């Protein structure tokens, strides 16, 4: 039995010892919605991220154009990222995160290119789970620029839909726009705990 199972066992034991009946959890909220790629793009843009669309066959050229506009010359890439995404980015040095780069080296690159596990249209959220083409969490938190490719079939309409596709045992990171926070006077500060610049490419 691992630590998670032990904690859940203790919770079940404590709830059961109270003598109260086990009530079913109501699930009457909307769990799905008709999917519209445009809603995801709209919500992501609301968070001050830059959104692009790539038609079939255009992804490599669009990734190259994004990196060129950014002036990115050294870009970190996780293991398992499709090489064709990067094939047209001439003049860019792609730095593999294998073995894992020290934090100081991650901070020195111009950005990172990744895929994602799931995206949520309703909230404009990208979810990373550390899988192929995504890498470890530090990879998307330390560099100042994150270019994320989202396939249309990865977009779920709602949060419950997205959670049903995810493995809760994996290290999940939910990204809703560039890193930002506000103090008590609502002064927005970007880049406090993640990249200040997020670009999202939606492709079919």
C-alpha positions in Angstrom: 0.0 0.0 0.0 1.4 3.4 -1.0 1.0 6.7 0.9 -1.9 7.8 -1.1 -3.9 4.6 -0.5 -3.1 4.8 3.2 -4.4 8.3 3.5 -7.6 7.4 1.6 -8.0 4.3 3.9 -7.7 6.5 7.0 -10.3 9.0 5.6 -12.7 6.1 4.8 -12.2 4.7 8.3 -12.8 8.1 9.9 -16.0 8.8 7.9 -17.3 5.3 8.5 -16.7 5.6 12.3 -18.9 8.7 12.5 -22.0 6.5 12.1 -23.5 8.8 9.4 -25.0 7.5 6.2 -22.9 7.7 3.1 -24.6 10.2 0.9 -24.1 10.0 -2.9 -22.4 13.0 -4.3 -24.8 15.0 -6.6 -23.5 15.3 -10.2 -26.2 17.5 -11.7 -23.8 20.2 -13.0 -23.0 20.3 -16.7 -20.3 17.8 -17.5 -19.9 18.4 -21.2 -20.7 21.0 -23.8 -20.7 21.1 -27.6 -17.0 21.6 -28.5 -15.9 24.8 -30.3 -12.2 25.4 -30.9 -13.1 29.1 -31.1 -14.2 29.2 -27.5 -10.8 27.8 -26.3 -9.0 30.4 -28.5 -11.1 33.2 -27.2 -10.6 32.3 -23.5 -6.9 31.8 -23.9 -6.6 35.2 -25.5 -8.6 36.7 -22.6 -5.6 35.7 -20.4 -3.3 37.8 -22.6 -1.8 34.8 -24.3 -1.1 35.0 -28.1 -3.2 32.5 -30.1 -2.4 31.1 -33.6 -4.1 28.6 -35.9 -2.2 26.2 -38.0 -3.8 24.4 -40.9 -2.6 20.9 -41.8 0.9 21.1 -43.1 1.5 24.6 -41.8 2.6 23.8 -38.2 6.3 23.7 -38.8 6.3 27.0 -40.6 4.2 28.7 -37.9 6.4 27.4 -35.1 9.4 28.8 -37.0 7.7 32.2 -37.5 6.7 32.4 -33.8 10.3 31.8 -32.7 11.7 34.2 -35.3 9.3 37.0 -34.1 10.4 36.3 -30.6 14.1 36.4 -31.5 14.6 33.0 -29.9 17.9 31.5 -30.8 18.3 28.8 -28.0 15.1 27.0 -27.3 14.7 24.0 -24.9 12.7 21.0 -26.0 11.4 18.1 -24.0 11.9 14.4 -24.9 9.3 13.1 -27.3 8.5 16.4 -29.0 7.7 15.7 -32.7 10.7 16.7 -34.7 8.5 17.9 -37.6 7.3 20.8 -35.4 10.8 22.2 -35.4 12.0 21.2 -38.9 11.5 24.7 -40.5 13.1 26.7 -37.7 16.5 27.4 -39.2 19.0 29.3 -37.1 17.5 28.1 -33.9 19.5 25.8 -31.5 17.2 23.3 -29.9 18.5 22.3 -26.5 17.3 18.9 -25.3 16.3 18.6 -21.6 18.0 15.2 -21.4 19.7 14.9 -19.0 17.7 17.5 -17.1 19.3 20.9 -17.4 20.2 22.8 -14.2 17.9 25.7 -13.3 20.5 28.3 -14.2 20.8 26.8 -17.7 17.0 26.7 -18.1 16.8 30.3 -17.1 19.4 31.2 -19.8 17.5 29.8 -22.8 15.2 32.0 -24.9 12.1 29.8 -24.4 10.6 26.3 -24.6 8.4 24.5 -27.1 6.0 21.8 -25.8 2.8 20.0 -26.5 0.1 19.4 -23.8 -2.0 16.6 -22.4 -5.5 18.3 -22.5 -6.9 21.8 -23.1 -10.2 23.1 -21.6 -12.3 25.3 -23.8 -14.6 26.6 -21.0 -11.7 28.0 -19.0 -9.0 28.6 -21.6 -6.7 26.3 -19.7 -3.8 24.1 -20.9 -3.0 21.0 -18.8 0.5 19.4 -18.8 1.1 16.0 -17.3 4.8 15.5 -17.9 4.2 13.1 -20.8 6.0 12.9 -24.1 6.5 16.3 -25.7 5.8 18.1 -22.4 8.7 17.4 -20.1 9.1 18.1 -16.4 7.3 21.0 -14.7 10.4 23.2 -14.4 10.7 23.2 -18.1 7.6 25.3 -18.5 8.0 27.4 -15.4 11.6 28.7 -15.6 12.0 30.0 -19.2 10.4 33.4 -19.8 8.7 32.2 -23.1 6.5 29.2 -23.6 5.2 28.1 -27.1 2.6 25.4 -26.6 1.1 23.3 -29.5 -2.5 22.1 -28.9 -4.2 19.6 -31.2 -7.9 20.2 -31.7 -8.7 16.7 -30.6 -7.0 17.5 -27.2 -9.5 20.3 -26.4 -12.3 19.3 -24.0 -15.4 21.4 -23.6 -15.5 21.5 -19.8 -13.4 20.9 -16.7 -15.2 17.5 -15.9 -14.6 16.4 -19.4 -10.9 17.3 -19.2 -10.4 15.6 -15.8 -11.9 12.4 -17.1 -9.1 12.3 -19.7 -6.3 12.8 -17.2 -4.5 10.4 -14.9 -4.6 11.9 -11.4 -1.5 10.1 -10.4 0.6 12.2 -12.9 2.1 15.6 -12.1 -0.6 17.8 -13.5 0.1 21.5 -14.2 -2.9 23.8 -15.2 -1.8 26.8 -17.2 -4.3 29.7 -17.8 -2.4 32.3 -19.7 1.0 33.8 -18.9 2.1 33.8 -15.2 0.6 36.7 -13.4 -0.4 37.8 -9.9 -1.9 40.9 -8.3 -1.2 42.6 -5.0 -3.8 44.0 -2.6 -4.1 47.1 -4.8 -4.7 44.9 -7.9 -1.4 45.9 -9.6 -0.8 43.1 -12.1 2.8 41.7 -12.1 3.7 39.1 -14.7 6.4 36.4 -14.6 6.4 35.9 -10.9 5.9 32.1 -11.0 6.2 31.1 -14.6 6.7 32.5 -18.1 5.6 36.1 -18.8 4.9 35.2 -22.4 2.7 32.4 -23.6 1.9 31.6 -27.2 -0.5 28.8 -28.2 -0.8 27.2 -31.6 -4.0 25.3 -32.3 -3.7 22.7 -35.0 -5.8 19.9 -36.6 
